[in-house]
């Protein structure tokens, strides 16, 4: 996204959301001029600044400062999302509570009017000479309720504002806390069986451990990579496939050490790597050289022959902007059509080209499964292949949710995963 577009579209939206959150959590819950209002306002402004500063700070700031800015800034990305959503839902609760308070105020005022001497016609029972009794003349009883709407006492409005803010804050905190626990915890190991019609019987039962979107960044590093390597090795795969986005907008000088545990990957036929969009944002050439140095085989628009099938890999589509786009002819052209072929490609959208070249199975990532509710639901409107196995003509596509995160260290409704795919042959 260009800087001009960010300033023109995103900043006003962020400012509007922050104003709404401030209004409901600070203005409606504190008294004018109080220390609580001043400190609450300062906190909202500070968090907003950190949110905006965190993404560019990953590359522009020294590592310790980038981490110090990143944790509150990125967490607040999710925090303000769920707090704003909770407050919007809380508007219904606000209306109900204000109605209850208004009825209570009206009832109190009515009781006060009725208890006031003279409120009823000559409450002592005296009769004005020459006018007859009220019952004789048929005149109505005087009003016993306030003639105009009764305002809610400010203290009761504060009570309603605080109740809604507290409930919304609790809901948002629970959502972010659970999402952070999910995102930063170990990914789930999934096992699926994928039948391939052209798979040679010699490859029946071949196991591919698929991982994507590790996103090494200022919030997670070497310990996370070590955890993932141990999990991958524990599956005892025949092959490990890393389908892009190893890093999040970082140079080898900054995050190379965090990736070093990948050198300890163990698989019968080795570990393979293809680029994702974030490699190109960071400088793909430096990362390709680095992972090769760790012992991984990179597939840059090329294929290799394995026992029973071919394994191909193409560059990410974003590489076209850098002169290194996907070349399907180089990776898939001129091959033996009797052999099955598995394609590693970062983005699910690349399956259209894969199907044209007769690919049996494409393995992808990129989507994070939507990462955050409700985006995991909305994402299907633009990307039909958010996660899981799907068929596109004669080509199967499997999309992993990945193991990392972009931006907030939170996953809600899209748990991270490593998938072990067991290939089977109908001729076995």
C-alpha positions in Angstrom: 0.0 0.0 0.0 1.4 3.4 -1.0 2.0 6.1 1.7 -0.5 8.4 0.0 -3.3 5.8 0.0 -2.5 4.9 3.7 -2.8 8.6 4.7 -5.9 9.2 2.6 -7.9 6.1 3.5 -6.5 4.1 6.5 -5.5 6.9 8.9 -9.0 8.6 8.8 -10.6 5.2 9.4 -8.2 4.4 12.3 -8.8 7.9 13.8 -12.6 7.4 13.6 -12.5 4.0 15.3 -10.2 5.4 18.0 -12.6 8.3 18.6 -15.5 5.9 18.9 -13.6 3.7 21.4 -12.5 6.8 23.3 -16.0 8.2 23.5 -17.5 4.9 24.8 -14.6 3.9 27.2 -13.3 7.2 28.4 -15.8 10.1 27.9 -18.9 8.1 28.9 -17.2 6.6 31.9 -15.5 9.6 33.5 -16.3 13.0 34.7 -15.0 16.1 32.8 -11.6 17.4 34.0 -10.9 14.2 36.1 -7.5 12.5 36.1 -9.2 9.3 34.9 -10.4 11.2 31.7 -7.0 12.8 31.1 -5.1 9.5 31.6 -7.6 7.5 29.5 -7.4 9.9 26.7 -3.6 9.8 26.8 -3.6 6.0 26.7 -5.9 5.8 23.7 -3.8 8.3 21.8 -0.5 6.5 22.7 -1.9 3.1 21.7 -3.1 4.6 18.4 0.4 6.0 17.7 2.1 2.7 18.5 -0.4 0.9 16.2 0.6 3.1 13.3 4.3 3.0 14.1 4.6 -0.8 14.6 4.6 -2.0 11.0 7.2 0.4 9.6 9.1 0.1 12.8 9.9 -3.5 12.1 12.5 -2.4 9.5 13.2 1.2 10.4 13.9 0.8 14.1 16.8 -1.0 15.9 15.6 -4.5 17.0 15.1 -3.8 20.7 13.1 -0.7 20.0 11.2 -2.3 17.2 10.2 -5.1 19.7 9.3 -2.6 22.4 7.0 -0.7 19.9 5.8 -3.9 18.2 4.3 -5.7 21.2 1.8 -3.0 22.3 1.3 -1.7 18.8 0.5 -5.1 17.1 -1.5 -6.4 20.1 -3.6 -3.2 20.0 -4.4 -3.9 16.4 -6.5 -6.9 17.5 -7.5 -5.1 20.8 -9.2 -2.2 19.1 -10.8 -4.4 16.6 -12.5 -6.6 19.2 -13.1 -3.7 21.6 -14.9 -1.7 18.8 -17.0 -4.8 17.8 -17.9 -5.5 21.5 -18.9 -1.8 22.0 -21.1 -1.9 18.9 -22.9 -5.0 20.3 -23.0 -3.1 23.6 -25.0 -0.4 22.0 -28.0 -2.7 22.4 -27.3 -3.2 26.1 -26.8 0.6 26.4 -30.3 1.3 25.0 -31.9 -1.3 27.4 -30.1 0.1 30.4 -30.9 3.7 29.6 -34.6 2.8 29.1 -34.6 1.1 32.5 -32.9 4.2 34.1 -35.4 6.5 32.4 -38.3 4.5 33.7 -36.8 4.5 37.2 -36.3 8.3 37.0 -39.8 8.8 35.8 -41.2 6.6 38.6 -39.2 8.5 41.2 -40.4 11.8 39.9 -44.0 10.6 39.8 -43.8 9.5 43.4 -42.3 12.8 44.4 -45.2 14.7 42.6 -47.8 12.6 44.3 -46.2 13.1 47.7 -46.1 16.9 47.3 -48.9 18.8 49.2 -51.4 20.3 46.8 -50.4 18.0 44.0 -53.9 16.7 43.8 -56.9 19.0 43.8 -57.1 20.4 47.4 -55.4 17.3 48.8 -56.8 18.2 52.2 -60.4 17.7 51.0 -61.4 21.4 51.1 -64.0 22.7 48.6 -63.9 26.1 46.9 -67.3 27.7 47.6 -69.5 28.1 44.5 -67.7 25.8 42.3 -69.2 22.5 43.2 -67.3 19.3 43.8 -65.0 17.8 41.2 -67.3 14.9 40.9 -70.3 17.3 40.4 -68.7 19.3 37.6 -67.0 16.3 36.0 -63.7 18.0 35.9 -60.6 15.7 35.6 -58.3 15.0 38.4 -55.1 17.1 38.3 -52.0 15.6 36.8 -50.1 13.2 39.2 -47.1 12.6 36.8 -44.5 14.9 35.5 -45.6 16.9 32.5 -42.3 16.5 30.6 -39.7 13.7 30.2 -37.5 13.3 33.3 -33.8 13.4 32.6 -31.6 10.6 33.8 -29.3 11.6 36.6 -25.7 12.0 35.5 -24.5 9.4 38.0 -26.8 6.9 36.5 -25.6 7.7 33.0 -22.1 7.1 34.3 -23.2 3.8 35.7 -24.6 2.7 32.3 -21.5 3.9 30.4 -19.2 2.0 32.9 -21.3 -1.2 32.7 -21.2 -1.3 28.9 -17.5 -0.4 28.8 -16.6 -3.0 31.4 -18.5 -5.8 29.6 -17.1 -4.8 26.3 -13.5 -4.6 27.7 -13.9 -8.0 29.3 -15.1 -9.6 26.0 -12.3 -8.0 24.0 -9.7 -9.0 26.5 -10.9 -12.6 26.4 -10.9 -12.7 22.6 -7.4 -11.2 22.3 -6.0 -13.3 25.2 -7.4 -16.6 23.7 -6.2 -15.5 20.2 -2.7 -14.8 21.4 -2.5 -18.1 23.3 -3.5 -19.8 20.0 -1.1 -17.9 17.8 1.9 -18.2 20.0 1.3 -21.7 21.1 2.3 -24.9 19.2 0.4 -25.4 15.9 -1.9 -28.3 15.5 -0.5 -31.3 13.6 -3.1 -32.4 11.0 -3.0 -35.6 9.0 -4.8 -36.1 5.7 -4.7 -38.7 3.0 -4.6 -37.5 -0.6 -5.2 -40.0 -3.4 -3.5 -39.2 -6.7 -4.6 -41.2 -9.7 -1.2 -41.0 -11.5 0.9 -41.7 -8.4 3.3 -44.5 -9.0 2.7 -47.4 -6.5 6.3 -47.0 -5.4 5.3 -43.7 -3.8 2.2 -45.0 -2.1 2.2 -43.7 1.5 4.7 -40.9 0.7 4.4 -38.4 3.5 4.9 -34.6 3.0 5.0 -32.3 6.0 3.7 -29.0 4.9 4.4 -25.7 6.7 3.9 -22.1 5.6 3.8 -18.5 6.7 6.2 -18.8 9.7 6.6 -15.0 9.5 9.7 -14.5 11.7 9.5 -11.0 13.0 10.3 -8.8 15.9 7.8 -10.7 18.1 8.9 -14.3 17.5 12.3 -15.6 16.6 14.7 -18.5 17.1 12.8 -20.2 19.8 9.7 -20.4 17.7 11.7 -21.8 14.7 13.2 -24.4 17.0 9.8 -25.4 18.2 8.5 -25.8 14.6 11.5 -27.8 13.6 11.0 -30.2 16.5 7.4 -30.6 15.6 8.2 -31.3 11.9 10.9 -33.8 12.7 8.5 -35.5 15.1 6.2 -36.3 12.2 9.0 -38.4 10.6 8.2 -37.2 7.0 9.6 -38.3 3.7 9.8 -34.6 2.7 9.3 -31.2 4.2 7.7 -28.5 2.1 8.0 -24.8 3.2 5.7 -22.8 0.9 6.7 -19.3 1.5 6.6 -16.3 3.9 9.4 -17.6 6.1 10.0 -14.0 7.3 7.9 -10.8 7.6 9.6 -7.9 5.9 13.1 -8.4 7.3 16.6 -8.7 6.1 18.8 -11.7 6.7 21.0 -9.5 8.9 18.0 -9.0 11.2 16.2 -12.4 11.2 18.8 -14.8 9.8 19.8 -16.1 13.2 16.1 -16.8 14.0 15.9 -19.0 10.9 19.0 -21.0 11.6 17.3 -24.0 13.3 15.8 -24.9 9.9 19.3 -26.5 9.2 18.2 -29.3 11.6 15.2 -30.4 9.6 15.2 -34.1 9.0 13.4 -35.9 6.1 14.1 -38.8 3.9 14.1 -36.7 0.7 15.1 -33.4 2.3 13.4 -30.0 2.8 12.2 -27.8 0.0 11.4 -24.1 -0.1 9.5 -21.7 -2.4 9.2 -18.0 -2.1 6.2 -16.1 -0.8 5.2 -12.5 -1.2 7.0 -11.4 2.0 10.3 -12.8 0.7 10.0 -10.4 -2.2 9.1 -7.5 0.2 12.2 -8.3 2.1 14.5 -9.1 -0.8 14.0 -12.6 -2.1 17.6 -13.2 -3.4 19.2 -12.8 0.0 16.7 -15.2 1.6 17.1 -17.8 -1.1 20.8 -17.8 -0.7 20.5 -18.0 3.1 18.1 -21.0 3.1 20.2 -22.8 0.6 23.1 -22.3 3.0 21.0 -24.0 5.7 20.7 -27.1 3.4 17.2 -26.5 2.1 16.5 -27.1 -1.6 14.9 -24.0 -3.2 12.6 -24.5 -6.2 12.5 -21.4 -8.3 10.4 -22.3 -11.3 11.9 -25.7 -11.5 11.1 -29.4 -10.7 12.9 -32.4 -9.4 12.2 -36.1 -9.9 11.4 -38.1 -6.8 10.6 -41.8 -6.5 7.1 -42.1 -8.0 6.3 -38.5 -8.8 7.7 -35.1 -9.7 8.0 -32.2 -7.3 7.8 -28.7 -8.8 8.0 -25.2 -7.4 7.2 -21.7 -8.7 7.9 -18.2 -7.5 5.2 -16.2 -5.8 3.1 -14.1 -8.0 4.4 -10.9 -6.4 7.8 -11.7 -7.8 6.6 -10.5 -11.2 7.0 -6.9 -9.9 10.7 -7.7 -9.2 11.5 -9.5 -12.4 11.2 -13.0 -10.7 7.6 -14.0 -11.3 6.3 -17.6 -11.6 7.2 -19.4 -14.8 4.9 -22.4 -15.1 6.4 -23.5 -18.4 9.9 -23.7 -16.9 8.6 -25.6 -13.9 6.0 -27.9 -15.5 6.6 -27.9 -19.3 8.1 -30.9 -21.2 7.6 -33.4 -18.4 6.4 -37.0 -18.6 2.6 -36.8 -18.4 2.4 -40.3 -17.1 4.0 -39.2 -13.8 2.1 -37.4 -11.1 3.4 -33.9 -10.2 3.0 -32.0 -6.9 3.4 -28.2 -7.1 4.6 -26.0 -4.4 3.1 -22.5 -4.8 2.6 -19.9 -2.1 -0.8 -18.5 -3.2 -3.9 -20.6 -3.7 -4.9 -18.4 -6.7 -2.0 -19.9 -8.6 -4.0 -23.1 -8.9 -5.6 -21.8 -12.1 -2.3 -22.0 -14.0 -1.5 -25.3 -12.2 -4.7 -26.9 -13.5 -3.8 -25.8 -17.1 -0.5 -27.7 -16.8 -2.1 -30.8 -15.4 -0.8 -30.6 -11.9 -2.1 -33.4 -9.7 -1.8 -31.6 -6.3 -0.8 -28.0 -5.4 0.3 -27.2 -1.9 -0.1 -23.6 -0.8 -0.4 -21.2 2.2 -0.7 -17.4 2.2 -4.2 -17.0 3.6 -3.5 -17.8 7.3 -7.0 -19.2 7.2 -8.2 -15.6 7.6 -6.3 -15.3 10.9 -8.9 -13.2 12.7 -12.6 -13.5 13.1 -14.6 -12.2 11.3 -12.1 -11.9 8.5 -11.9 -15.7 8.3 -15.6 -15.6 7.3 -15.3 -12.5 5.0 -12.2 -13.8 3.2 -14.2 -16.4 1.4 -15.9 -13.6 -0.6 -12.6 -12.8 -2.5 -10.6 -16.0 -1.9 -12.6 -19.2 -2.2 -9.7 -21.4 -1.1 -9.1 -20.1 2.4 -8.0 -23.5 3.9 -8.3 -27.2 3.4 -8.6 -29.5 0.4 -10.5 -28.5 -2.7 -10.7 -29.7 -6.3 -10.2 -27.6 -9.5 -10.9 -29.7 -12.5 -8.4 -32.6 -12.3 -6.1 -30.7 -9.9 -6.4 -30.9 -6.1 -5.4 -27.9 -4.0 -4.5 -28.0 -0.3 -4.1 -24.8 1.6 -2.6 -24.8 5.1 -3.4 -22.0 7.6 0.3 -21.6 8.3 2.0 -21.3 11.7 2.7 -17.6 12.1 0.8 -14.4 11.9 0.9 -11.0 10.2 0.5 -8.0 12.4 -1.2 -8.8 15.7 0.1 -12.0 17.4 -3.5 -13.2 17.5 -5.4 -16.0 15.8 -9.1 -16.4 16.4 -11.1 -18.9 14.4 -8.1 -19.9 12.4 -5.7 -22.0 14.5 -2.2 -22.5 13.1 -1.3 -25.9 11.7 1.3 -28.1 10.2 -0.2 -30.7 7.8 1.1 -34.1 7.0 -0.2 -35.2 3.7 0.0 -38.9 2.9 -0.1 -39.6 -0.9 -1.8 -42.8 -2.0 -1.9 -44.6 -5.3 -5.0 -46.4 -6.5 -2.7 -49.0 -8.1 -0.9 -49.9 -4.9 
